[in-house]
């Protein structure tokens, strides 16, 4: 028994050491880093740590710049403190993934006072004053999601039978949630209006919290007596909450959208529980942001694709088009080396990969 305890202790220490080492290699901790990245959380979507962080690290290393990457764990005040620390350490550029408008505007004001520039990364800060907004086309993401729901209802024969369509939107403090909703509503609202579809429950999920999404969708099912025929879900995490609830009630799969092309989302797609996801190649986002940060640090103008509106002002922007992923084309995620086949085609899902 004593030998077993020693062996287990060594194993735990080895795992802890390996995880610590992995984190240490992915985040530079230089106190005088030129570029500071503020990620939002590790829970609303796995992409922030599994995709964005490594992509940003690779882009910064290629550019040969010093950087520090922090994650706020969903705490807006923590993110503001992280920003203050970066600015106190002399950061020239802050790459900000906003948690809410109030704290983000405060961060941008603090950066301006310190002579630093801010890049709004992925999420626009309404009322902010950044140097540039770099993201994917949020409305186009929603349009793809709406079209995915329609395609799913046509495929399962429910299109002409007045199906009830629910909407599970992202967090209300994230401007992207409104862009996505605006996109899928542009597809769905005309169909609600002409009676082709019946509008079901429509609710935002606080903080993009997947657990809360599950509770909200359970309540939607109770309210409709399980009569929900499709769901426009804003990302793969929310979509999986729907899948879990359907399985718990022994209900069949329904047309269901997603976003972020996560391993879990793709597994739900190939197993028939999710209709589609939206691929936003974060490597392109990271590269564009790193290049912009380097330019701003040198006092140069970053490359743009145009401008976006922010209230009465216009903001320079670099916008990247998204792509729909379905069961028919999911393998492009492997060939593009965005996801590893081994992260998707494992366990019970291996039989669905051909």
Beta strands, then each sheet from edge to edge (+ up, - down):
strand 1: 35-39
strand 2: 67-71
strand 3: 93-96
strand 4: 117-121
strand 5: 132-136
strand 6: 164-169
strand 7: 198-204
strand 8: 230-233
strand 9: 255-256
strand 10: 277-279
strand 11: 306-310
strand 12: 313-320
strand 13: 323-325
sheet 1: 2+ 1+ 3+ 4+ 5+ 12+ 11-
sheet 2: 7+ 6+ 8+ 9+
sheet 3: 10+ 13-
end
